[in-house]
Amino acid sequence: MKTIRVVAAIIKTKNETGETMIFATQRGYGDFKGGWEFPGGKIEAGETPKQALIREIREELEVEIEVGECINTVEYDYPSFHLSMDCFWAGIVSGKMMLKVHEAAKWLTKDALDTVEWLPADRSLVDIIKKTM
């Protein structure tokens, strides 16, 4: 089975009451169109995972991020490929978010993380995020 290596940003901010919120995006294309995921994408040849994440977020959301520690590497078998996804905490450094490839996006508090239909690989990460928020 083919393995696809990707990275995902778990972008955090605080709301007006000081509660941590996580940024979620809804896919606008492909086999999983409409599913919710953490933004990111494929690692290109010669890139480190952190470099790939900075590039992908710039391309998809038009913002610059600071990449923090790796939360987890999710290994998930989809029917036609194996996904290996390095997931990092991230924060926005500059820019105003614009959705370039996604249908929608939401900032979700810990209590709201289960209100969207996560893609299977991203779903496994939600429980880890909840424990650290």
VOPA-204221 format. One line per field, with one value per residue: residue number from 1; chain; x negated, y negated, z of N, C-alpha, C, CB in turn. Coordinates in pm, whole numbers. Each point is the difference from the previous one (the first is absolute). Last residue first. Glycine has a CB too. Layout:
residues N
num = NUM|...
cadena = A|...
n.px = X|...
n.py = Y|...
n.pz = Z|...
ca.px = X|...
ca.py = Y|...
ca.pz = Z|...
c.px = X|...
c.py = Y|...
c.pz = Z|...
cb.px = X|...
cb.py = Y|...
cb.pz = Z|...
END
This chain:
residues 133
num = 133|132|131|130|129|128|127|126|125|124|123|122|121|120|119|118|117|116|115|114|113|112|111|110|109|108|107|106|105|104|103|102|101|100|99|98|97|96|95|94|93|92|91|90|89|88|87|86|85|84|83|82|81|80|79|78|77|76|75|74|73|72|71|70|69|68|67|66|65|64|63|62|61|60|59|58|57|56|55|54|53|52|51|50|49|48|47|46|45|44|43|42|41|40|39|38|37|36|35|34|33|32|31|30|29|28|27|26|25|24|23|22|21|20|19|18|17|16|15|14|13|12|11|10|9|8|7|6|5|4|3|2|1
cadena = A|A|A|A|A|A|A|A|A|A|A|A|A|A|A|A|A|A|A|A|A|A|A|A|A|A|A|A|A|A|A|A|A|A|A|A|A|A|A|A|A|A|A|A|A|A|A|A|A|A|A|A|A|A|A|A|A|A|A|A|A|A|A|A|A|A|A|A|A|A|A|A|A|A|A|A|A|A|A|A|A|A|A|A|A|A|A|A|A|A|A|A|A|A|A|A|A|A|A|A|A|A|A|A|A|A|A|A|A|A|A|A|A|A|A|A|A|A|A|A|A|A|A|A|A|A|A|A|A|A|A|A|A
n.px = 559|-259|429|212|-415|-2|492|-87|-371|327|280|-365|5|519|149|422|481|-42|154|-359|-220|330|-219|-452|181|-143|-33|158|-104|288|-304|-577|-246|70|303|-368|-132|-345|-553|-266|86|437|-271|11|-75|-25|163|-276|363|-147|471|-78|422|423|184|-389|-265|-228|-412|8|-458|185|-252|-534|14|101|-107|196|259|65|511|108|76|-212|-422|-83|190|-268|-398|65|129|-368|-297|201|-28|-413|24|-279|459|455|331|549|263|252|434|255|528|517|137|163|-403|-272|-19|-8|237|176|-17|97|-440|34|-343|141|54|-147|316|-144|373|-184|-354|-574|-137|-252|4|-171|-176|-114|-382|73|-280|353|-210|289|-8
n.py = -2067|400|241|-247|51|480|7|-277|272|355|-335|-139|479|-8|-576|-168|-215|-372|84|248|-445|-284|144|-116|-353|-17|-420|266|-72|200|133|-137|-176|-476|-219|-399|-93|-454|84|29|412|304|462|544|430|395|486|241|385|400|184|451|-31|270|60|-218|212|-442|-63|-524|-109|-388|-451|-177|-562|-431|-253|-515|-65|-424|111|138|480|208|-255|-154|424|223|-297|41|478|52|-250|272|412|-200|89|298|213|-208|244|-161|-331|-155|-176|461|98|44|198|-287|199|384|15|-592|-443|-147|279|-407|-95|-85|-316|95|-427|21|-441|-455|-168|-161|480|75|336|468|230|482|9|532|144|499|389|365|513|314|546
n.pz = 2619|102|30|-376|-267|127|-87|-410|-164|-64|-242|-286|-142|-12|-1|403|-97|462|463|197|27|214|419|-182|-461|-569|-312|-507|-522|-418|-399|-76|-376|164|389|182|523|-60|174|422|306|173|260|-98|287|-461|-116|-387|-201|-263|-229|-316|-419|-22|476|405|451|279|268|180|277|397|31|-85|224|-409|-480|9|-529|-324|-279|-453|84|-410|-106|470|170|-370|84|494|-69|-327|309|372|-295|-392|-594|-274|-88|350|382|-166|436|421|176|250|-282|2|-535|-370|-234|110|-499|-153|97|425|479|402|364|542|275|551|365|528|233|87|-271|-434|-114|-104|-457|-124|-488|24|-540|-173|-363|-276|-197|-227|-44|-378|214
ca.px = 57|-104|-72|89|8|-128|-6|88|-77|-84|82|1|-136|-45|-48|-142|-24|-21|118|77|-80|60|135|-10|-46|75|-79|56|-93|37|137|100|35|-34|15|87|36|143|93|43|-96|-10|65|-43|63|-73|92|-67|24|-89|-33|-33|-134|-95|13|120|21|138|-12|116|0|13|95|78|-39|-45|26|-114|16|-127|-54|-67|69|142|74|-11|92|140|36|-2|118|118|-5|31|142|25|56|-96|-139|-67|-140|-108|-12|-136|-65|-95|-139|-76|-45|104|61|49|84|-47|-36|77|-60|82|38|37|50|-77|76|-76|10|-125|7|9|117|89|12|67|-19|105|-18|121|-11|56|-47|-5|1|-75|85
ca.py = -136|-100|26|-29|-146|-44|42|-84|-108|59|36|-117|-17|104|111|9|137|13|-49|113|79|2|59|140|18|87|7|-39|13|-74|-51|58|134|16|139|7|128|15|22|-117|-107|-97|-128|-117|-122|-98|-105|-66|-143|-27|-139|-17|-45|7|115|-24|69|41|101|87|42|142|59|105|140|44|141|49|63|54|-52|-130|-98|28|22|-124|-96|38|-23|-145|-56|32|-84|-138|-16|58|-80|-96|47|12|-39|94|63|46|-41|-103|40|-99|45|-20|-133|-27|109|138|73|-51|24|98|-35|117|-29|71|45|43|143|66|40|-120|-85|-16|-140|-41|-144|-18|-105|-73|-73|-134|-74|-144|-87|-125|-118
ca.pz = -4|21|125|115|15|53|140|81|61|104|116|88|54|93|-82|-30|-46|-144|-73|-53|-94|-135|4|40|138|90|122|129|112|121|-12|90|-48|-142|-41|-117|-63|27|-110|-75|26|-110|28|-78|50|81|46|112|18|113|31|141|37|-111|-90|-81|-127|-27|-105|-20|-139|-28|93|-64|16|131|26|76|130|45|125|-18|85|23|-125|-80|64|-24|-140|-22|67|-80|-121|41|30|132|109|51|4|-130|14|-27|-131|-25|-125|40|23|76|132|101|-4|135|50|11|-123|-113|-133|-73|-136|-81|-135|-103|-116|-118|-27|34|141|86|-27|115|40|124|23|99|100|38|127|7|119|-27|118|-12|0
c.px = 37|53|-101|-73|85|5|-131|-7|84|-82|-86|77|-5|-139|-62|-28|-145|-31|-17|122|78|-76|64|137|-7|-64|84|-110|70|-108|38|137|109|47|-24|6|97|45|144|95|42|-94|-20|77|-51|92|-72|84|-68|0|-90|-42|-16|-142|-108|10|135|10|140|-30|112|-23|1|89|94|-35|-62|36|-135|23|-136|-41|-57|74|151|83|-5|99|147|43|8|125|125|-1|38|151|0|50|-91|-145|-66|-138|-123|-8|-144|-77|-78|-138|-85|-39|113|62|64|101|-29|-23|93|-54|80|46|24|66|-96|94|-76|1|-125|7|3|117|89|8|86|-22|120|-32|132|-28|51|-38|-11|13|-89
c.py = -48|-143|-108|15|-37|-151|-44|37|-85|-107|52|29|-116|-19|103|115|11|145|4|-43|116|87|12|68|150|3|77|2|-48|21|-89|-64|66|134|11|146|-17|124|14|42|-127|-113|-93|-123|-116|-108|-91|-123|-51|-152|-4|-145|-3|-49|10|117|-37|65|54|93|101|23|152|64|95|149|38|144|28|58|65|-65|-141|-113|12|14|-134|-101|30|-33|-151|-64|23|-95|-144|-14|77|-88|-111|44|22|-62|87|61|48|-38|-117|56|-107|45|-8|-139|-31|98|146|77|-46|13|112|-46|128|-26|59|49|34|151|76|33|-114|-87|-2|-152|-41|-144|-3|-99|-72|-61|-143|-70|-145|-81|-125
c.pz = 140|-1|31|132|122|26|67|148|95|74|115|129|99|60|95|-97|-48|-33|-151|-82|-62|-99|-137|-3|29|139|101|106|126|105|117|-21|84|-56|-150|-42|-116|-77|48|-112|-72|42|-117|46|-84|54|100|38|127|17|122|21|151|32|-107|-98|-60|-138|-24|-117|-15|-149|-15|107|-74|1|133|36|63|139|26|132|-7|70|23|-128|-74|60|-26|-143|-20|61|-85|-120|39|24|131|113|49|20|-136|21|-11|-138|-9|-126|59|34|66|139|103|12|135|57|33|-129|-111|-141|-64|-137|-78|-135|-103|-109|-128|-23|44|149|101|-42|124|9|120|48|92|110|25|137|-7|131|-45|130|0
cb.px = 88|-159|32|195|-25|-121|145|153|-143|-12|191|-15|-95|142|-43|-52|244|-85|48|-77|-201|84|25|-198|101|72|-124|226|-201|248|60|-180|-232|-198|164|-59|-37|38|-183|-217|-183|235|-34|-55|22|-203|199|-232|220|-147|218|-71|-12|195|241|-17|-144|86|-242|159|-251|163|141|-181|-97|141|6|-66|213|-137|233|132|53|-60|-203|-233|-31|-73|-234|-184|-10|-106|-253|-99|2|-236|142|-95|46|150|-6|149|120|-38|148|-19|12|213|5|163|-58|-176|-145|-221|-95|-10|-125|205|-204|66|-122|-74|179|-194|226|-33|248|114|129|-192|-29|-80|-48|16|-141|144|-251|180|-206|177|-104|38|185
cb.py = 44|157|242|78|-27|185|197|-26|-3|212|53|-151|92|149|-152|-96|28|-238|-145|131|-62|-228|-96|-57|-224|139|-222|93|-33|24|205|48|21|-148|43|-239|110|-253|110|-118|170|57|31|148|93|45|151|82|21|209|-80|244|-136|-31|-16|-259|190|-185|62|-178|-42|30|-208|43|-58|-178|50|-234|101|-167|-39|-30|188|237|114|-44|114|240|56|-25|185|217|6|47|239|-58|-122|2|162|-178|61|113|-192|40|-198|88|165|-96|238|25|-23|154|157|-95|-212|-219|194|-56|-143|130|-219|179|-177|61|10|-178|9|-114|197|26|-88|208|-43|253|-135|197|-30|63|145|16|182|-1|125
cb.pz = -231|-103|-37|-134|-250|-125|-57|-198|-204|-135|-154|-201|-214|-129|-203|225|-65|-15|193|195|133|45|226|144|72|-196|-47|-64|-152|-51|-126|167|-85|38|188|-75|218|34|-125|54|28|-81|247|-198|237|-137|-36|-75|-122|-41|-99|25|-211|-146|40|23|79|149|64|90|-30|193|-9|-176|220|103|-247|92|-75|-137|93|-206|149|10|-92|93|223|-2|-65|172|169|-71|3|226|73|90|-166|-223|-187|-96|249|-164|-95|245|-5|242|-190|95|-78|-181|-245|88|-124|27|-101|107|93|140|-21|208|3|166|41|147|116|164|-20|-188|-96|165|-241|114|-247|72|-159|-64|-28|-165|17|-187|142|-252|123
END
